[in-house]
Amino acid sequence: MTDEAPKSAYEVAMARLRQQDADAGIEERHVTDAQKADVAEVRRVYAARVAEREIMHKAATAGIWDPGERQPIDEQFRRDVQKLHDERDAKIERLRQSFDS
C-alpha cells in the first residue's frame, strides 16, 4: 500500500497529460519571472493602444447618427483593433521563441 493521498480527477488527468507529453518527447518549460514580465509589458502596451484607438473612435463617431456615414468609420476601427491584436500576438510569439534560445 502506498502512503500517497488519493488524487482528484484533475490531478489524475494532469498526470496522464504529463506522461503523454513525456512519451511524445515534449519537454516541460518553465518561464522565468523576467520572461513573464516581458510578455505582460507587451500586453499592457497593446491594451493601451487599443484603448487609445477606442477613444479616438468614440470621438470620431460622437456626432454621426447616419448608419451609412458611420459604417466605414466602424469598419476602419475594427481593422485597426485587429491589426493591433495581430501585432501583439506576433510580438508575444517572438518573445516566447526567444525564451527557447
N, C-alpha and C positions, 0 to 999 in steps of 0.2 A: 504494500500500500504506500502511496506517496504522501508527502507532507504538504503538497500544494493545495491551496484553497480551490474550490470549484470556480470555474471560469464562466463569465457571462457569454451570451451568444455573440456579442460584439467582439470580445477578446478571442473567441474561437475563430470567428470569421477573419479577423485581422491576422491571426497566426497562420491560417491557411493561405491568405494572400501573400504574406511574407515568404512562406515556403514555396509558393508558385513562382514568385519573383526570383528566389534563390535558385530554383530549378532551371529557370529561363536565363540565368546568368545576369540578372539585373542587380546592380549594386544599390544599396541604400545610401543616399547622400544626405549629409547634414549641412544645413545652411547656417552660416555664422550670423551673429547679430549685426555685423557691419554690412553683410550682404542683404539682410532683411531691411536695414535702414536705407540702403541704396534703392531697393525696389519701392519702399514706402515713399521715398522722396520723389521718384518718378511719378507715382500715383498722385501725390499731393500737387505737384506742378501741373499735371494734366487736369486734375479736378478744378484747379484754379482757372485754367484756360477755358474749360467748358463753362464754368460759372460766369466768367467774363463775357463769353460769347452769348450766354443766355441773357445777360443784362443788356447787351447791345441789341439782341433780337427783340426783346421787350420794348426797348426804346424805339426801335425802327417800326414796330407794328402798333405802337400805342394809339395812334390816331387813324389807323386804317380799319375800316369796317367792311369794306367790299371784299368778299372772298376771292374774287378774281385778281385783285391787286395784291392781296396778302399771300396767295399761294406760292408765287415764285420766291418770296422772302422766306416763307416757311421751308420750302424745299432746299434753299441755299443753307439755311440754318441746320437742317438735318444732315446735309452733306458735310458741312463744316464740323459738326459734332462727330460724325462717323470718321472723318479724317483724323481728328484728334484722338479718338479711341484707337484707331489703327496705328497711329504713331506711338501712342503709349504702349500698346501691346508689343510692337516691334522692339521698342527700347527695352522693355522688360525681358523679352526673349533674348536679346543680345546680352543683357546682364547675366541672365541665367546660363547662357552658353559660356560666358567668360568665367563663371564660377567653376566650371568643369576643367578649365585650363590650368 
